[in-house]
Amino acid sequence: MRPVTLITGASAGIGTALAHEFAAHGHELVLVARREERLVKLADAIAAQGRKRPTILAVDLAQPDAVDRIGDVLTMYDLEPDIVVNNAGFGLAGAAAEIDLSEQLAMIDVNVRALTDLSLAFIEPLQRREGGILNVASVAGFVSGPGMAVYYATKAYVLSFSEALHSELAPRGVRVTALCPGPVPSEFQARAGVPKPSYPPLFTQSPDRVAADAYRALAAGRRLVVPGIGPRLVTMLLRFVPRPLAAAVSGRRNFSRQQT
């Protein structure tokens, strides 16, 4: 079976940048997202650069059989992951009691359940090939987030789970890295319902910068990577700020963004 790098949420933002980054380093890719037309364009762009054309899978990771479907297609094409990149995810802005519950549960399905399933589904080939797992969390995972409560909670799970998996799988030769970016210009804000996001330039990183830092961190076997000076500073300061105060500041920021 041929080794491939499996990347979810590849149709936009950090996912697209990660696809280009891994392709530039010679990885054969399998790209997963809901929007097939976006995946076709991305595959075309990578192939146009002289790279092997990625295999694309239009799959909604919120569906309970999504990972089984991915596994079936990989088997059909005689492929197996040596790297799994769990980038798919989304957020929803607003008070948890006021946002549609089914949408919040779908967020948990994508951000938590599918990520966990994909992280554990291919341990055998990852171990055999001494591969790795890159899980995209967020600086939001370091603090609770009134105004985006479920999203922040899902990213806290991703961070905790990935750090634990890093320790568990290291003896098997499998690298696990948690990527915790700060604000990144992408479709995320519009999907979350944040009308006019604004952050100081020090705290904002481009998708390409995030992808490059993530690739280097995974290759080096690092447990955690926080791209950019501003976001790294925030995560360091949060160690010394009382959690209620940090939550209050986060909540004010989240709700004020929704009102602009």
VMD Tcl script that draws the C-alpha trace (Angstrom):
set ca {
  {0.00 0.00 0.00}
  {1.21 3.51 -0.82}
  {1.74 5.94 2.04}
  {-0.27 9.17 1.92}
  {-0.83 12.25 4.04}
  {-4.52 12.55 4.90}
  {-5.69 16.14 5.43}
  {-9.22 17.02 6.54}
  {-10.81 20.42 6.11}
  {-8.57 20.98 3.11}
  {-10.93 23.18 1.09}
  {-10.04 26.54 2.67}
  {-7.80 28.47 5.04}
  {-5.22 26.58 7.06}
  {-6.27 23.29 5.46}
  {-5.46 24.52 1.97}
  {-2.15 25.96 3.16}
  {-1.27 22.67 4.85}
  {-2.03 20.80 1.63}
  {0.37 23.02 -0.31}
  {3.01 22.74 2.43}
  {2.96 18.94 2.58}
  {2.84 18.67 -1.22}
  {5.87 20.95 -1.49}
  {7.76 18.49 0.73}
  {6.94 15.59 -1.57}
  {3.98 14.04 0.22}
  {1.25 12.32 -1.75}
  {-2.05 13.68 -0.42}
  {-5.59 12.59 0.26}
  {-7.74 15.68 0.74}
  {-11.05 15.55 2.61}
  {-13.76 18.23 2.86}
  {-17.45 18.71 2.17}
  {-17.07 20.94 -0.90}
  {-15.94 18.80 -3.80}
  {-15.52 21.70 -6.22}
  {-13.03 23.36 -3.85}
  {-11.09 20.11 -3.55}
  {-10.93 19.74 -7.34}
  {-9.48 23.24 -7.68}
  {-6.93 22.57 -4.96}
  {-5.91 19.27 -6.51}
  {-5.56 21.00 -9.88}
  {-3.38 23.73 -8.35}
  {-1.08 21.21 -6.66}
  {-0.79 19.12 -9.83}
  {-0.02 22.28 -11.84}
  {3.05 22.79 -9.62}
  {4.44 19.46 -10.77}
  {3.32 17.52 -7.69}
  {1.42 14.25 -7.74}
  {-2.28 14.99 -8.05}
  {-4.00 14.45 -4.70}
  {-6.87 12.04 -4.22}
  {-9.99 13.94 -3.15}
  {-12.86 12.76 -0.95}
  {-16.00 14.84 -0.52}
  {-17.09 13.71 2.94}
  {-19.03 15.46 5.71}
  {-17.19 14.59 8.92}
  {-20.29 15.37 10.96}
  {-21.80 12.12 9.67}
  {-21.24 9.12 11.96}
  {-19.97 6.88 9.15}
  {-17.51 9.45 7.75}
  {-14.32 7.78 8.96}
  {-15.48 4.36 7.77}
  {-16.11 5.86 4.33}
  {-12.64 7.38 4.27}
  {-11.11 4.06 5.27}
  {-13.04 2.22 2.56}
  {-11.82 4.59 -0.16}
  {-8.22 4.36 1.03}
  {-8.43 0.56 0.90}
  {-10.01 0.68 -2.56}
  {-7.09 2.75 -3.89}
  {-4.48 0.70 -1.99}
  {-3.47 3.67 0.16}
  {-2.71 4.03 3.87}
  {-1.87 7.11 5.92}
  {1.59 7.70 7.27}
  {0.48 11.15 8.42}
  {-2.99 12.23 9.53}
  {-3.77 15.95 9.67}
  {-6.99 16.72 11.52}
  {-7.72 20.27 10.45}
  {-11.49 20.14 9.88}
  {-13.47 22.16 12.37}
  {-15.71 25.16 12.81}
  {-16.97 27.54 15.46}
  {-20.24 29.26 16.29}
  {-20.46 32.65 17.98}
  {-23.11 33.52 20.53}
  {-24.41 32.38 23.90}
  {-24.64 28.58 24.04}
  {-28.25 28.69 25.28}
  {-29.26 30.76 22.26}
  {-27.48 28.95 19.40}
  {-29.23 26.11 17.62}
  {-28.43 22.98 19.63}
  {-28.18 20.69 16.61}
  {-25.51 22.94 15.10}
  {-23.52 22.89 18.33}
  {-23.73 19.10 18.50}
  {-22.57 18.95 14.87}
  {-19.61 21.11 15.90}
  {-18.72 18.55 18.56}
  {-19.07 15.78 15.97}
  {-16.56 17.45 13.66}
  {-14.17 19.10 16.13}
  {-14.04 16.26 18.64}
  {-15.58 12.95 17.58}
  {-14.25 12.81 14.02}
  {-10.83 14.08 15.09}
  {-10.62 11.41 17.78}
  {-11.77 8.71 15.38}
  {-9.24 9.66 12.71}
  {-6.44 9.99 15.28}
  {-6.98 6.40 16.42}
  {-8.22 4.68 13.26}
  {-4.82 4.32 11.57}
  {-2.44 3.66 14.46}
  {-1.14 0.43 12.92}
  {0.12 1.96 9.63}
  {1.29 5.10 11.43}
  {3.39 2.95 13.75}
  {4.71 0.75 10.97}
  {5.75 3.79 8.92}
  {6.89 5.87 11.93}
  {4.45 8.55 10.87}
  {2.61 11.28 12.69}
  {-0.61 13.03 13.62}
  {-1.12 16.79 13.42}
  {-4.22 17.95 15.27}
  {-5.33 21.54 14.80}
  {-6.44 23.03 18.10}
  {-6.29 26.77 18.85}
  {-5.11 29.29 21.40}
  {-8.79 29.14 22.38}
  {-7.99 25.76 23.90}
  {-6.06 27.44 26.73}
  {-9.05 29.32 28.18}
  {-12.83 29.04 28.52}
  {-14.75 31.22 26.09}
  {-18.10 32.77 26.99}
  {-19.71 33.75 23.72}
  {-18.20 30.73 21.96}
  {-18.44 28.24 24.81}
  {-18.72 24.98 22.88}
  {-16.05 25.91 20.34}
  {-13.52 26.80 23.04}
  {-14.36 23.57 24.88}
  {-13.78 21.49 21.75}
  {-10.36 23.05 21.24}
  {-9.45 22.43 24.89}
  {-10.29 18.79 24.24}
  {-8.13 18.68 21.11}
  {-5.19 20.19 22.98}
  {-5.49 17.86 25.98}
  {-6.10 14.76 23.86}
  {-3.20 15.50 21.51}
  {-0.73 16.15 24.32}
  {-1.70 12.87 25.99}
  {-1.51 11.00 22.68}
  {1.94 12.49 22.13}
  {3.14 10.72 25.28}
  {1.31 7.47 24.58}
  {2.45 7.03 20.99}
  {6.03 8.26 21.29}
  {7.28 4.80 22.35}
  {5.68 3.40 19.18}
  {7.56 5.86 16.98}
  {4.47 7.93 16.13}
  {4.77 11.72 16.42}
  {1.77 13.71 17.63}
  {1.70 17.51 17.47}
  {-1.00 19.92 18.58}
  {-1.16 23.06 16.43}
  {-2.59 26.06 18.28}
  {-2.85 29.04 15.95}
  {-4.15 32.42 16.95}
  {-6.34 34.50 14.62}
  {-5.91 33.55 10.95}
  {-7.66 35.35 8.06}
  {-9.98 32.71 6.62}
  {-13.61 31.72 6.20}
  {-13.74 30.67 9.85}
  {-15.01 34.02 11.12}
  {-17.85 34.22 8.60}
  {-18.90 30.63 9.34}
  {-18.82 31.35 13.06}
  {-21.01 34.42 12.67}
  {-18.37 37.01 13.54}
  {-19.12 39.95 11.22}
  {-15.97 42.08 11.39}
  {-13.10 40.37 13.15}
  {-10.18 42.64 14.01}
  {-6.94 41.78 15.75}
  {-3.64 43.61 16.16}
  {-1.15 42.56 13.46}
  {1.13 41.04 16.13}
  {-1.52 38.43 16.87}
  {-2.53 37.58 13.30}
  {-0.74 34.93 11.24}
  {-1.24 33.99 7.59}
  {-2.39 30.45 6.77}
  {0.92 29.87 4.95}
  {2.95 30.87 8.03}
  {0.86 28.63 10.25}
  {1.23 25.69 7.85}
  {5.00 26.10 7.59}
  {5.42 26.24 11.37}
  {3.14 23.22 11.77}
  {5.08 21.15 9.26}
  {8.40 21.88 10.95}
  {7.00 21.09 14.39}
  {5.56 17.75 13.30}
  {8.79 16.81 11.52}
  {10.70 17.60 14.71}
  {8.30 15.58 16.85}
  {7.23 18.54 18.98}
  {4.29 18.16 21.30}
  {2.91 21.66 20.72}
  {3.36 24.55 18.31}
  {1.87 28.04 18.67}
  {2.78 30.08 15.57}
  {3.61 33.74 16.05}
  {5.01 35.85 18.87}
  {1.67 37.35 19.89}
  {-0.22 34.06 20.31}
  {2.76 32.47 22.10}
  {2.84 35.41 24.50}
  {-0.87 35.01 25.21}
  {-0.54 31.31 26.03}
  {2.39 32.06 28.36}
  {0.51 34.83 30.19}
  {-2.55 32.64 30.65}
  {-0.52 30.42 32.97}
  {-0.43 33.26 35.50}
  {-3.92 34.76 35.05}
  {-6.75 33.44 37.28}
  {-9.14 31.39 35.15}
  {-12.24 33.48 36.05}
  {-10.45 36.64 34.96}
  {-9.24 35.05 31.73}
  {-12.78 33.84 30.98}
  {-14.22 37.29 31.65}
  {-11.75 38.94 29.27}
  {-12.40 36.28 26.63}
  {-16.15 36.71 26.99}
  {-16.00 40.48 26.62}
  {-13.91 40.09 23.49}
  {-16.21 37.48 21.96}
  {-19.46 39.32 22.62}
  {-18.06 42.69 21.54}
  {-16.98 41.18 18.20}
  {-20.51 39.88 17.64}
  {-22.00 43.33 18.19}
  {-19.78 45.19 15.71}
}
mol new
graphics top color blue
foreach p $ca { graphics top sphere $p radius 0.5 }
foreach p [lrange $ca 0 end-1] q [lrange $ca 1 end] { graphics top cylinder $p $q radius 0.2 }
display resetview
